[in-house]
Amino acid sequence: MTDDLVHGHQEETFFNPYFKGYCYAPLYIICGKHLLAAKLRASNLDPAAWGLEELQIGLISNSAL
């Protein structure tokens, strides 16, 4: 898990006690060396929240190509 600290007043930012600051909590889904999905999310979510759904959406989108 990683964080993206913010500066100023930005929407969807919350204090995260683990990172000791106001930040976003990006979701990265990686398989080996391949990035399958990346999404910038509010930091008040569980780190794995909606991960499976993001992966399923990405797989469905790619299969339509």
C-alpha positions as CSV (number, residue, x, y, z in Angstrom):
1,M,0.0,0.0,0.0
2,T,1.2,3.5,-0.7
3,D,-0.1,7.0,-0.1
4,D,-0.3,10.2,-2.0
5,L,-0.1,13.1,0.5
6,V,-2.1,16.2,-0.5
7,H,-1.4,19.9,-0.1
8,G,-4.2,22.4,0.4
9,H,-7.9,21.6,0.5
10,Q,-8.7,18.9,-2.0
11,E,-11.8,16.9,-2.4
12,E,-12.0,13.3,-1.1
13,T,-9.0,13.6,1.2
14,F,-9.2,12.4,4.8
15,F,-6.7,12.1,7.6
16,N,-5.1,8.7,7.7
17,P,-3.5,7.9,11.0
18,Y,-1.3,5.2,9.5
19,F,0.4,7.7,7.1
20,K,0.0,10.6,9.6
21,G,-1.5,13.0,7.1
22,Y,-4.2,13.9,4.7
23,C,-3.9,11.8,1.6
24,Y,-5.3,9.7,-1.2
25,A,-4.8,5.9,-1.1
26,P,-4.2,4.7,-4.7
27,L,-5.3,1.2,-5.6
28,Y,-2.8,-0.7,-7.7
29,I,-3.5,-4.2,-9.0
30,I,-0.4,-5.9,-10.3
31,C,0.3,-9.3,-11.8
32,G,3.9,-10.1,-12.1
33,K,5.4,-7.0,-13.9
34,H,2.1,-6.0,-15.4
35,L,-0.1,-3.2,-14.0
36,L,-3.7,-4.4,-14.4
37,A,-5.5,-1.4,-12.8
38,A,-4.7,1.8,-11.0
39,K,-7.2,4.1,-9.3
40,L,-6.8,7.2,-7.1
41,R,-9.1,6.8,-4.1
42,A,-10.0,8.5,-0.9
43,S,-7.9,7.5,2.1
44,N,-10.9,6.6,4.3
45,L,-11.4,3.3,2.5
46,D,-10.0,-0.1,3.4
47,P,-6.8,-0.6,1.3
48,A,-8.3,-3.6,-0.5
49,A,-11.8,-2.2,-0.9
50,W,-13.3,-2.7,-4.3
51,G,-10.1,-4.3,-5.6
52,L,-11.9,-7.4,-7.0
53,E,-14.5,-5.2,-8.7
54,E,-11.9,-3.0,-10.3
55,L,-10.1,-6.1,-11.6
56,Q,-13.3,-7.6,-13.0
57,I,-14.2,-4.3,-14.7
58,G,-10.8,-4.2,-16.3
59,L,-10.9,-7.8,-17.5
60,I,-14.4,-7.3,-19.0
61,S,-13.3,-4.1,-20.7
62,N,-10.2,-5.7,-22.2
63,S,-12.1,-8.8,-23.4
64,A,-14.3,-6.5,-25.5
65,L,-11.4,-5.3,-27.5
